[in-house]
Amino acid sequence: MSKEIIQDWTDSTVLLKFGRHKDVRYQVYRDGKKLLQEIRGQDDEPIHTLELPSGLLMEKQSYEVLLRYVLLDVLAA
């Protein structure tokens, strides 16, 4: 299957709770029928890959908001 890039790697500083932050990079891509948001640390270490509902194409700012909620959930686990 081919990988179709929706949003190429983007660097982001995500504000977490209590004034903490995490520097990450993420990309959004389609792999076959799946729409995925892959999140990595600045050292390219995988953090999380989230499968988005099909048809959920958003503006760049919306992916940034989603990124924060995913990181809060993943880091709390």
PDB file as gemmi writes it, atoms N, CA and C in Angstrom:
CRYST1    1.000    1.000    1.000  90.00  90.00  90.00 P 1                      
ATOM      1  N   MET A   1       0.836  -1.183   0.000  1.00  0.00           N  
ATOM      2  CA  MET A   1       0.000   0.000   0.000  1.00  0.00           C  
ATOM      3  C   MET A   1       0.882   1.248   0.000  1.00  0.00           C  
ATOM      4  N   SER A   2       0.414   2.270  -0.644  1.00  0.00           N  
ATOM      5  CA  SER A   2       1.193   3.497  -0.695  1.00  0.00           C  
ATOM      6  C   SER A   2       0.746   4.458   0.400  1.00  0.00           C  
ATOM      7  N   LYS A   3       1.693   5.249   0.845  1.00  0.00           N  
ATOM      8  CA  LYS A   3       1.460   6.221   1.910  1.00  0.00           C  
ATOM      9  C   LYS A   3       1.248   7.586   1.282  1.00  0.00           C  
ATOM     10  N   GLU A   4       0.084   8.186   1.498  1.00  0.00           N  
ATOM     11  CA  GLU A   4      -0.226   9.515   0.963  1.00  0.00           C  
ATOM     12  C   GLU A   4      -0.114  10.539   2.093  1.00  0.00           C  
ATOM     13  N   ILE A   5       0.832  11.462   1.981  1.00  0.00           N  
ATOM     14  CA  ILE A   5       1.060  12.469   3.017  1.00  0.00           C  
ATOM     15  C   ILE A   5      -0.030  13.538   2.935  1.00  0.00           C  
ATOM     16  N   ILE A   6      -0.739  13.748   4.034  1.00  0.00           N  
ATOM     17  CA  ILE A   6      -1.737  14.810   4.135  1.00  0.00           C  
ATOM     18  C   ILE A   6      -1.066  16.064   4.691  1.00  0.00           C  
ATOM     19  N   GLN A   7      -0.285  15.888   5.757  1.00  0.00           N  
ATOM     20  CA  GLN A   7       0.505  16.980   6.341  1.00  0.00           C  
ATOM     21  C   GLN A   7       1.867  16.413   6.682  1.00  0.00           C  
ATOM     22  N   ASP A   8       2.916  16.966   6.087  1.00  0.00           N  
ATOM     23  CA  ASP A   8       4.264  16.469   6.301  1.00  0.00           C  
ATOM     24  C   ASP A   8       4.708  16.774   7.737  1.00  0.00           C  
ATOM     25  N   TRP A   9       5.860  16.241   8.118  1.00  0.00           N  
ATOM     26  CA  TRP A   9       6.366  16.419   9.476  1.00  0.00           C  
ATOM     27  C   TRP A   9       6.340  17.891   9.875  1.00  0.00           C  
ATOM     28  N   THR A  10       5.744  18.141  11.024  1.00  0.00           N  
ATOM     29  CA  THR A  10       5.602  19.490  11.555  1.00  0.00           C  
ATOM     30  C   THR A  10       6.111  19.490  12.988  1.00  0.00           C  
ATOM     31  N   ASP A  11       6.993  20.427  13.317  1.00  0.00           N  
ATOM     32  CA  ASP A  11       7.487  20.564  14.692  1.00  0.00           C  
ATOM     33  C   ASP A  11       6.471  21.352  15.497  1.00  0.00           C  
ATOM     34  N   SER A  12       6.299  20.944  16.759  1.00  0.00           N  
ATOM     35  CA  SER A  12       5.331  21.627  17.611  1.00  0.00           C  
ATOM     36  C   SER A  12       5.776  21.543  19.065  1.00  0.00           C  
ATOM     37  N   THR A  13       5.530  22.605  19.802  1.00  0.00           N  
ATOM     38  CA  THR A  13       5.714  22.599  21.252  1.00  0.00           C  
ATOM     39  C   THR A  13       4.330  22.540  21.864  1.00  0.00           C  
ATOM     40  N   VAL A  14       4.045  21.451  22.546  1.00  0.00           N  
ATOM     41  CA  VAL A  14       2.705  21.209  23.084  1.00  0.00           C  
ATOM     42  C   VAL A  14       2.692  21.543  24.570  1.00  0.00           C  
ATOM     43  N   LEU A  15       1.808  22.465  24.956  1.00  0.00           N  
ATOM     44  CA  LEU A  15       1.667  22.817  26.370  1.00  0.00           C  
ATOM     45  C   LEU A  15       0.882  21.727  27.078  1.00  0.00           C  
ATOM     46  N   LEU A  16       1.462  21.237  28.167  1.00  0.00           N  
ATOM     47  CA  LEU A  16       0.813  20.206  28.963  1.00  0.00           C  
ATOM     48  C   LEU A  16       0.271  20.849  30.238  1.00  0.00           C  
ATOM     49  N   LYS A  17      -0.005  20.058  31.227  1.00  0.00           N  
ATOM     50  CA  LYS A  17      -0.529  20.592  32.486  1.00  0.00           C  
ATOM     51  C   LYS A  17       0.587  21.235  33.311  1.00  0.00           C  
ATOM     52  N   PHE A  18       0.201  22.179  34.142  1.00  0.00           N  
ATOM     53  CA  PHE A  18       1.084  22.808  35.125  1.00  0.00           C  
ATOM     54  C   PHE A  18       2.304  23.473  34.500  1.00  0.00           C  
ATOM     55  N   GLY A  19       2.141  24.096  33.320  1.00  0.00           N  
ATOM     56  CA  GLY A  19       3.210  24.848  32.700  1.00  0.00           C  
ATOM     57  C   GLY A  19       4.270  24.009  32.010  1.00  0.00           C  
ATOM     58  N   ARG A  20       4.112  22.685  32.018  1.00  0.00           N  
ATOM     59  CA  ARG A  20       5.077  21.823  31.326  1.00  0.00           C  
ATOM     60  C   ARG A  20       4.781  21.847  29.833  1.00  0.00           C  
ATOM     61  N   HIS A  21       5.786  21.464  29.064  1.00  0.00           N  
ATOM     62  CA  HIS A  21       5.593  21.359  27.617  1.00  0.00           C  
ATOM     63  C   HIS A  21       6.423  20.201  27.078  1.00  0.00           C  
ATOM     64  N   LYS A  22       6.097  19.781  25.877  1.00  0.00           N  
ATOM     65  CA  LYS A  22       6.839  18.709  25.217  1.00  0.00           C  
ATOM     66  C   LYS A  22       7.033  19.101  23.757  1.00  0.00           C  
ATOM     67  N   ASP A  23       8.277  19.014  23.298  1.00  0.00           N  
ATOM     68  CA  ASP A  23       8.592  19.278  21.894  1.00  0.00           C  
ATOM     69  C   ASP A  23       8.425  17.986  21.120  1.00  0.00           C  
ATOM     70  N   VAL A  24       7.593  18.020  20.097  1.00  0.00           N  
ATOM     71  CA  VAL A  24       7.304  16.835  19.298  1.00  0.00           C  
ATOM     72  C   VAL A  24       7.286  17.200  17.809  1.00  0.00           C  
ATOM     73  N   ARG A  25       7.195  16.178  16.976  1.00  0.00           N  
ATOM     74  CA  ARG A  25       6.954  16.334  15.547  1.00  0.00           C  
ATOM     75  C   ARG A  25       5.813  15.386  15.216  1.00  0.00           C  
ATOM     76  N   TYR A  26       5.012  15.763  14.244  1.00  0.00           N  
ATOM     77  CA  TYR A  26       3.920  14.889  13.846  1.00  0.00           C  
ATOM     78  C   TYR A  26       3.654  15.017  12.359  1.00  0.00           C  
ATOM     79  N   GLN A  27       3.048  13.980  11.819  1.00  0.00           N  
ATOM     80  CA  GLN A  27       2.602  14.023  10.434  1.00  0.00           C  
ATOM     81  C   GLN A  27       1.243  13.328  10.350  1.00  0.00           C  
ATOM     82  N   VAL A  28       0.488  13.697   9.343  1.00  0.00           N  
ATOM     83  CA  VAL A  28      -0.813  13.087   9.091  1.00  0.00           C  
ATOM     84  C   VAL A  28      -0.734  12.472   7.699  1.00  0.00           C  
ATOM     85  N   TYR A  29      -1.132  11.210   7.602  1.00  0.00           N  
ATOM     86  CA  TYR A  29      -1.049  10.531   6.317  1.00  0.00           C  
ATOM     87  C   TYR A  29      -2.144   9.481   6.173  1.00  0.00           C  
ATOM     88  N   ARG A  30      -2.380   9.090   4.940  1.00  0.00           N  
ATOM     89  CA  ARG A  30      -3.333   8.024   4.640  1.00  0.00           C  
ATOM     90  C   ARG A  30      -2.523   6.812   4.207  1.00  0.00           C  
ATOM     91  N   ASP A  31      -2.823   5.672   4.828  1.00  0.00           N  
ATOM     92  CA  ASP A  31      -2.182   4.410   4.483  1.00  0.00           C  
ATOM     93  C   ASP A  31      -3.297   3.451   4.091  1.00  0.00           C  
ATOM     94  N   GLY A  32      -3.503   3.296   2.800  1.00  0.00           N  
ATOM     95  CA  GLY A  32      -4.658   2.519   2.335  1.00  0.00           C  
ATOM     96  C   GLY A  32      -5.920   3.290   2.669  1.00  0.00           C  
ATOM     97  N   LYS A  33      -6.808   2.672   3.446  1.00  0.00           N  
ATOM     98  CA  LYS A  33      -8.052   3.339   3.846  1.00  0.00           C  
ATOM     99  C   LYS A  33      -7.942   4.022   5.200  1.00  0.00           C  
ATOM    100  N   LYS A  34      -6.813   3.844   5.888  1.00  0.00           N  
ATOM    101  CA  LYS A  34      -6.638   4.418   7.232  1.00  0.00           C  
ATOM    102  C   LYS A  34      -6.043   5.813   7.159  1.00  0.00           C  
ATOM    103  N   LEU A  35      -6.579   6.719   7.984  1.00  0.00           N  
ATOM    104  CA  LEU A  35      -6.041   8.064   8.144  1.00  0.00           C  
ATOM    105  C   LEU A  35      -5.351   8.090   9.506  1.00  0.00           C  
ATOM    106  N   LEU A  36      -4.053   8.416   9.526  1.00  0.00           N  
ATOM    107  CA  LEU A  36      -3.252   8.306  10.740  1.00  0.00           C  
ATOM    108  C   LEU A  36      -2.526   9.602  11.074  1.00  0.00           C  
ATOM    109  N   GLN A  37      -2.375   9.855  12.387  1.00  0.00           N  
ATOM    110  CA  GLN A  37      -1.534  10.948  12.874  1.00  0.00           C  
ATOM    111  C   GLN A  37      -0.419  10.281  13.672  1.00  0.00           C  
ATOM    112  N   GLU A  38       0.814  10.408  13.185  1.00  0.00           N  
ATOM    113  CA  GLU A  38       1.965   9.814  13.846  1.00  0.00           C  
ATOM    114  C   GLU A  38       2.697  10.892  14.622  1.00  0.00           C  
ATOM    115  N   ILE A  39       2.983  10.617  15.891  1.00  0.00           N  
ATOM    116  CA  ILE A  39       3.645  11.581  16.772  1.00  0.00           C  
ATOM    117  C   ILE A  39       4.982  11.000  17.208  1.00  0.00           C  
ATOM    118  N   ARG A  40       6.025  11.803  17.091  1.00  0.00           N  
ATOM    119  CA  ARG A  40       7.371  11.398  17.506  1.00  0.00           C  
ATOM    120  C   ARG A  40       8.006  12.501  18.347  1.00  0.00           C  
ATOM    121  N   GLY A  41       8.935  12.104  19.200  1.00  0.00           N  
ATOM    122  CA  GLY A  41       9.714  13.070  19.957  1.00  0.00           C  
ATOM    123  C   GLY A  41      10.705  13.746  19.043  1.00  0.00           C  
ATOM    124  N   GLN A  42      11.339  14.809  19.515  1.00  0.00           N  
ATOM    125  CA  GLN A  42      12.329  15.523  18.708  1.00  0.00           C  
ATOM    126  C   GLN A  42      13.527  14.632  18.366  1.00  0.00           C  
ATOM    127  N   ASP A  43      13.742  13.583  19.181  1.00  0.00           N  
ATOM    128  CA  ASP A  43      14.830  12.635  18.912  1.00  0.00           C  
ATOM    129  C   ASP A  43      14.381  11.521  17.971  1.00  0.00           C  
ATOM    130  N   ASP A  44      13.202  11.674  17.356  1.00  0.00           N  
ATOM    131  CA  ASP A  44      12.605  10.742  16.395  1.00  0.00           C  
ATOM    132  C   ASP A  44      12.099   9.456  17.056  1.00  0.00           C  
ATOM    133  N   GLU A  45      11.995   9.459  18.389  1.00  0.00           N  
ATOM    134  CA  GLU A  45      11.458   8.306  19.106  1.00  0.00           C  
ATOM    135  C   GLU A  45       9.934   8.285  18.954  1.00  0.00           C  
ATOM    136  N   PRO A  46       9.352   7.153  18.523  1.00  0.00           N  
ATOM    137  CA  PRO A  46       7.895   7.083  18.380  1.00  0.00           C  
ATOM    138  C   PRO A  46       7.190   7.301  19.719  1.00  0.00           C  
ATOM    139  N   ILE A  47       6.164   8.131  19.721  1.00  0.00           N  
ATOM    140  CA  ILE A  47       5.362   8.356  20.916  1.00  0.00           C  
ATOM    141  C   ILE A  47       4.005   7.676  20.773  1.00  0.00           C  
ATOM    142  N   HIS A  48       3.330   7.938  19.645  1.00  0.00           N  
ATOM    143  CA  HIS A  48       1.990   7.372  19.458  1.00  0.00           C  
ATOM    144  C   HIS A  48       1.550   7.552  18.000  1.00  0.00           C  
ATOM    145  N   THR A  49       0.783   6.586  17.507  1.00  0.00           N  
ATOM    146  CA  THR A  49       0.141   6.719  16.201  1.00  0.00           C  
ATOM    147  C   THR A  49      -1.355   6.557  16.426  1.00  0.00           C  
ATOM    148  N   LEU A  50      -2.085   7.573  16.035  1.00  0.00           N  
ATOM    149  CA  LEU A  50      -3.526   7.612  16.259  1.00  0.00           C  
ATOM    150  C   LEU A  50      -4.249   7.398  14.936  1.00  0.00           C  
ATOM    151  N   GLU A  51      -5.183   6.448  14.910  1.00  0.00           N  
ATOM    152  CA  GLU A  51      -6.013   6.264  13.730  1.00  0.00           C  
ATOM    153  C   GLU A  51      -7.202   7.210  13.838  1.00  0.00           C  
ATOM    154  N   LEU A  52      -7.329   8.083  12.863  1.00  0.00           N  
ATOM    155  CA  LEU A  52      -8.414   9.069  12.842  1.00  0.00           C  
ATOM    156  C   LEU A  52      -9.620   8.484  12.105  1.00  0.00           C  
ATOM    157  N   PRO A  53     -10.813   8.906  12.472  1.00  0.00           N  
ATOM    158  CA  PRO A  53     -12.001   8.432  11.746  1.00  0.00           C  
ATOM    159  C   PRO A  53     -11.904   8.766  10.264  1.00  0.00           C  
ATOM    160  N   SER A  54     -12.355   7.847   9.428  1.00  0.00           N  
ATOM    161  CA  SER A  54     -12.286   8.087   7.985  1.00  0.00           C  
ATOM    162  C   SER A  54     -13.088   9.341   7.638  1.00  0.00           C  
ATOM    163  N   GLY A  55     -12.551  10.114   6.729  1.00  0.00           N  
ATOM    164  CA  GLY A  55     -13.217  11.348   6.315  1.00  0.00           C  
ATOM    165  C   GLY A  55     -12.913  12.533   7.202  1.00  0.00           C  
ATOM    166  N   LEU A  56     -12.064  12.364   8.226  1.00  0.00           N  
ATOM    167  CA  LEU A  56     -11.760  13.458   9.158  1.00  0.00           C  
ATOM    168  C   LEU A  56     -10.517  14.218   8.694  1.00  0.00           C  
ATOM    169  N   LEU A  57     -10.667  14.994   7.646  1.00  0.00           N  
ATOM    170  CA  LEU A  57      -9.588  15.867   7.198  1.00  0.00           C  
ATOM    171  C   LEU A  57      -9.841  17.235   7.804  1.00  0.00           C  
ATOM    172  N   MET A  58      -8.811  17.800   8.434  1.00  0.00           N  
ATOM    173  CA  MET A  58      -8.995  19.051   9.172  1.00  0.00           C  
ATOM    174  C   MET A  58      -7.971  20.087   8.732  1.00  0.00           C  
ATOM    175  N   GLU A  59      -8.130  21.284   9.259  1.00  0.00           N  
ATOM    176  CA  GLU A  59      -7.141  22.348   9.084  1.00  0.00           C  
ATOM    177  C   GLU A  59      -5.940  22.038   9.979  1.00  0.00           C  
ATOM    178  N   LYS A  60      -4.785  22.604   9.649  1.00  0.00           N  
ATOM    179  CA  LYS A  60      -3.562  22.367  10.425  1.00  0.00           C  
ATOM    180  C   LYS A  60      -3.756  22.676  11.911  1.00  0.00           C  
ATOM    181  N   GLN A  61      -4.450  23.774  12.233  1.00  0.00           N  
ATOM    182  CA  GLN A  61      -4.649  24.157  13.629  1.00  0.00           C  
ATOM    183  C   GLN A  61      -5.442  23.089  14.385  1.00  0.00           C  
ATOM    184  N   SER A  62      -6.356  22.427  13.715  1.00  0.00           N  
ATOM    185  CA  SER A  62      -7.161  21.394  14.363  1.00  0.00           C  
ATOM    186  C   SER A  62      -6.306  20.181  14.707  1.00  0.00           C  
ATOM    187  N   TYR A  63      -5.350  19.832  13.849  1.00  0.00           N  
ATOM    188  CA  TYR A  63      -4.434  18.732  14.168  1.00  0.00           C  
ATOM    189  C   TYR A  63      -3.582  19.082  15.373  1.00  0.00           C  
ATOM    190  N   GLU A  64      -3.233  20.359  15.524  1.00  0.00           N  
ATOM    191  CA  GLU A  64      -2.454  20.807  16.689  1.00  0.00           C  
ATOM    192  C   GLU A  64      -3.259  20.618  17.978  1.00  0.00           C  
ATOM    193  N   VAL A  65      -4.543  20.947  17.951  1.00  0.00           N  
ATOM    194  CA  VAL A  65      -5.399  20.776  19.129  1.00  0.00           C  
ATOM    195  C   VAL A  65      -5.525  19.295  19.455  1.00  0.00           C  
ATOM    196  N   LEU A  66      -5.768  18.482  18.451  1.00  0.00           N  
ATOM    197  CA  LEU A  66      -5.874  17.038  18.639  1.00  0.00           C  
ATOM    198  C   LEU A  66      -4.579  16.482  19.212  1.00  0.00           C  
ATOM    199  N   LEU A  67      -3.447  16.975  18.729  1.00  0.00           N  
ATOM    200  CA  LEU A  67      -2.140  16.548  19.208  1.00  0.00           C  
ATOM    201  C   LEU A  67      -2.013  16.735  20.715  1.00  0.00           C  
ATOM    202  N   ARG A  68      -2.448  17.874  21.230  1.00  0.00           N  
ATOM    203  CA  ARG A  68      -2.345  18.146  22.674  1.00  0.00           C  
ATOM    204  C   ARG A  68      -3.158  17.140  23.474  1.00  0.00           C  
ATOM    205  N   TYR A  69      -4.393  16.868  23.047  1.00  0.00           N  
ATOM    206  CA  TYR A  69      -5.235  15.922  23.781  1.00  0.00           C  
ATOM    207  C   TYR A  69      -4.672  14.507  23.740  1.00  0.00           C  
ATOM    208  N   VAL A  70      -4.125  14.117  22.617  1.00  0.00           N  
ATOM    209  CA  VAL A  70      -3.518  12.781  22.512  1.00  0.00           C  
ATOM    210  C   VAL A  70      -2.327  12.687  23.440  1.00  0.00           C  
ATOM    211  N   LEU A  71      -1.460  13.699  23.438  1.00  0.00           N  
ATOM    212  CA  LEU A  71      -0.278  13.666  24.307  1.00  0.00           C  
ATOM    213  C   LEU A  71      -0.658  13.657  25.782  1.00  0.00           C  
ATOM    214  N   LEU A  72      -1.653  14.453  26.162  1.00  0.00           N  
ATOM    215  CA  LEU A  72      -2.087  14.445  27.556  1.00  0.00           C  
ATOM    216  C   LEU A  72      -2.541  13.051  27.969  1.00  0.00           C  
ATOM    217  N   ASP A  73      -3.267  12.383  27.096  1.00  0.00           N  
ATOM    218  CA  ASP A  73      -3.782  11.042  27.386  1.00  0.00           C  
ATOM    219  C   ASP A  73      -2.640  10.010  27.405  1.00  0.00           C  
ATOM    220  N   VAL A  74      -1.756  10.052  26.419  1.00  0.00           N  
ATOM    221  CA  VAL A  74      -0.660   9.076  26.314  1.00  0.00           C  
ATOM    222  C   VAL A  74       0.319   9.241  27.455  1.00  0.00           C  
ATOM    223  N   LEU A  75       0.685  10.463  27.786  1.00  0.00           N  
ATOM    224  CA  LEU A  75       1.668  10.689  28.845  1.00  0.00           C  
ATOM    225  C   LEU A  75       1.099  10.385  30.226  1.00  0.00           C  
ATOM    226  N   ALA A  76      -0.221  10.455  30.371  1.00  0.00           N  
ATOM    227  CA  ALA A  76      -0.851  10.149  31.648  1.00  0.00           C  
ATOM    228  C   ALA A  76      -0.936   8.638  31.880  1.00  0.00           C  
ATOM    229  N   ALA A  77      -0.871   7.868  30.806  1.00  0.00           N  
ATOM    230  CA  ALA A  77      -1.014   6.391  30.908  1.00  0.00           C  
ATOM    231  C   ALA A  77       0.248   5.754  31.450  1.00  0.00           C  
TER     232      ALA A  77                                                      
END                                                                             
